[in-house]
């Protein structure tokens, strides 16, 4: 991989220091923040305080990422009214902006696979419903097995998915080579092909959900921070924001990496056990033979990496054995900026990528992206009403699967 040396000190000057556009690096129209063209209920950054906050609402949702907008969308579709969504910065300017954009049903438990399958169906029809382009492409995905134990695990996953009615096929290495031209198959025992998996532009999906929610009457206010959640005798009574109070019956914490701190913001503390870690992925420039957008996503579980096509090149990230925790991001940073590159830390995943796709050795690097992801102790997302406060709901801690699980806002809404 051109410019790909092992020392971050020597690599740093050769990188193309391109600034991400307002809502990410997906190559969509510059100045994506065009929400002022959407329905009147959507209050945007440019006019953020022109419309006063309502004094009361039935539901207040905190967090304008893809999870929060999905919850607002589903509640409104179910017929709920007096819904207010509050975002401390701009919509989708947190982890959603830097999400890798992969939707996969290859999850460890059935409910998660069902949530991902529902999300996939939702995003597929969302563009037609809203008129907002979402970048949806049905690529399919390949989950690779480097040994028989992993292959057996994939076969079990296939059996469970088929019971759920999800299409999948256990395939041989030669079939992997036919589906993806770059994959080195010499050490593979087999793979699981999931033809229904897809990729999207997460900021655009976020925008589409917000537009749809606003069209159904949801009031969305950017630049509005929740300072305290008000509780009386074990029941939610309202929220105190930096623009004044709102009385409400229900409060939904969709604050992502800030969800823990928000849970602690009030006289009655709500435990939201999640922890932020740095997550890295690599972007390359277009290959000599550009990868088509519908090239299957590759998930090499034994190599701890994933790879998808991106603007003719590849986007590749992974999950290292020694992740870097984020201790100090907190509420002081309203909108996530691309954090510090760390090529030495990324090196094991880069090596795994080049073992799996040796032809990438000659490709040109565009950027190493570092963004926050929230993880929970048991690697299960936090979803539902909290045990200590009636009317206080949480949907957070997505363990790097927020895009796949955001449709799970439907489950949360129906509860």
PyMOL commands that set and color helices and strands:
alter all, ss='L'
color gray80, all
select helices_A, chain A and resi 8-14+35-37+45-47+66-77+95-98+110-130+148-163+173-179+202-215+256-263+343-356+358-362+402-414
alter helices_A, ss='H'
color red, helices_A
select strands_A, chain A and resi 42-43+59-62+83-86+102-103+137-138+141-145+169-171+190-194+198-199+219-221+226-232+235-241+244-247+250-253+274-284+297-300+305-310+313-318+365-376+382-385+392-396
alter strands_A, ss='S'
color yellow, strands_A
deselect
rebuild
show_as cartoon
